[in-house]
Amino acid sequence: MEIIKLALPWMQVIISVAVVAAILLQRNDAALGGVFGGGDSIAHTKRGIERGLFITTVVLAALFVITAILSLLFQTQVS
């Protein structure tokens, strides 16, 4: 139990850095054009690497939430 309590903060740091990196990799250059009135409104579906990166981001975010909940549960058990 002690090992898990010591590992959870490190896991959260690693997962949060991975989430930020995954979000930054999904940057779309067309979004900036919309700010200045030059964006086009063509919808597209996510395919290939783009879809895999999106799914990875969702999974990493879910893992972060799970580790945060576990961290809270372990804190309340000690107190």
C-alpha positions in Angstrom: 0.0 0.0 0.0 2.9 2.4 0.8 4.4 1.7 -2.6 1.2 2.8 -4.4 0.9 5.9 -2.3 4.5 6.9 -3.2 4.1 6.0 -6.9 0.7 7.8 -7.5 2.2 11.4 -7.6 4.9 10.3 -10.0 2.4 8.5 -12.2 0.2 11.7 -12.3 3.2 13.8 -13.3 4.1 11.5 -16.1 0.5 11.1 -17.3 -0.1 14.8 -17.2 3.0 15.5 -19.3 1.9 12.9 -21.8 -1.6 14.4 -22.0 -0.2 17.9 -22.7 2.1 16.5 -25.4 -0.8 14.6 -27.0 -3.0 17.7 -27.0 -0.3 19.8 -28.5 0.3 17.2 -31.3 -3.3 17.6 -32.3 -2.9 21.2 -33.1 -4.8 22.2 -36.3 -3.3 25.0 -38.4 -6.7 25.8 -39.8 -8.1 26.9 -36.4 -5.9 30.0 -36.3 -7.2 31.1 -39.7 -10.7 31.1 -38.3 -9.7 33.8 -35.8 -8.8 36.2 -38.6 -11.8 35.3 -40.8 -9.9 33.1 -43.2 -11.1 29.7 -42.0 -13.1 27.3 -44.2 -15.9 25.3 -42.7 -15.1 21.9 -44.3 -15.7 19.1 -41.8 -13.5 16.0 -41.9 -13.3 12.8 -40.0 -10.3 11.7 -38.0 -8.4 8.8 -39.7 -5.2 7.0 -39.2 -2.7 8.6 -36.9 -5.0 11.5 -36.1 -7.7 9.2 -34.8 -5.1 7.1 -32.8 -3.7 10.2 -31.2 -7.2 11.4 -30.2 -8.0 8.0 -28.7 -4.7 8.0 -26.9 -5.4 11.5 -25.5 -8.8 10.3 -24.1 -7.3 7.2 -22.5 -4.5 9.3 -20.9 -7.0 11.8 -19.6 -9.1 8.9 -18.1 -6.0 7.4 -16.5 -5.2 10.8 -14.9 -8.7 11.1 -13.5 -8.4 7.5 -12.1 -5.0 8.2 -10.5 -6.4 11.5 -9.0 -9.4 9.6 -7.5 -7.1 6.9 -6.1 -4.8 9.6 -4.6 -7.8 11.1 -2.8 -9.0 7.8 -1.5 -5.6 7.0 -0.1 -5.4 10.4 1.6 -8.7 9.9 3.3 -7.8 6.4 4.6 -4.7 7.8 6.3 -6.4 10.7 8.0 
